[in-house]
Amino acid sequence: MANRRKHIKKKIHFIKPKKSIFKRAVFWYAILLFIIILAVFYFLLFLPEIQIKNIEISGNEKVDNSSIEAVSENSINKKIINFYNFSIISKSIFLANLQNINNNILNKFPQIDSIEIKKEFPKTLILKVKERIPVAVFCQSGAIEKCFFIDKKGVIFEELPAVPQGMFVVQQTLNVKNVFVGENVIDKNVMEAILKIEKTLKNNFQINILSALISAPLKLDITTAENWRIYFDLNSNIALQAVKMDLLLKNEIFPDARKKLQYIDLRFDRAYYK
């Protein structure tokens, strides 16, 4: 029995006491790493020298600077902590999401076609705005006719009280529905074709157009200021039909003959006119 106690005492004697956590190097390394992470976090989010303070805007005419700046400011304010009425906001240039700012501005202002946004460190955003250019007027028929400026991509962007003088009207009987500013109401390729026809008539023959009507089954009717029409098939090669129109007006239908002209039909293999 005495021997057994002696053996146990020897074992107890050789058990080493545990080292305090405060004396371990790994603990202080962890504390140092945590302090470094906090310092980096503070630098990236809250250092005053990198908070966005300047927003430089250029290229805009219809949309005023203050409106664009307000949307931009709202987009760069990042709530790091938001608890009831308490919040911590950062305007760090590192957190500014340029794509998000771009989308928010385009959604708010249909008059703007595109924006180029760049960061200029340490605290400036540069916005180069490209506004939509009206090429015609789109009018929606209905109980109350609504008219809008339309750009070369077929996007309407500003409602109008009346059709401005010198601009032609685009209408369609396809997918008749209520439209809203910023909507792409005419297919881009169709709009490009209409503008090419309009340019050819004006530049080569000094003929203005009054309207362009798109109807089913994909037919385009152009009404000229001389009160005669041109019929195009949008399912066929529009460029080829435009060439046929150009040759016909140059070689067969001269200015005097146009006074009695009713229409030119380009929807078939050969052109017809009356």
Salt bridges, closest charged atoms under 4 A:
GLU73 OE1 - LYS91 NZ 2.95
ASP113 OD1 - ARG132 NH1 3.24
ASP113 OD1 - LYS153 NZ 3.04
ASP151 OD2 - ARG132 NH1 2.79
GLU158 OE1 - LYS62 NZ 2.91
GLU183 OE2 - LYS177 NZ 2.32
GLU198 OE2 - LYS202 NZ 3.46
ASP221 OD2 - LYS219 NZ 3.65
GLU226 OE1 - ARG258 NE 2.87
ASP246 OD2 - LYS250 NZ 3.14
ASP256 OD1 - LYS259 NZ 3.97
ASP265 OD2 - ARG267 NH2 2.68
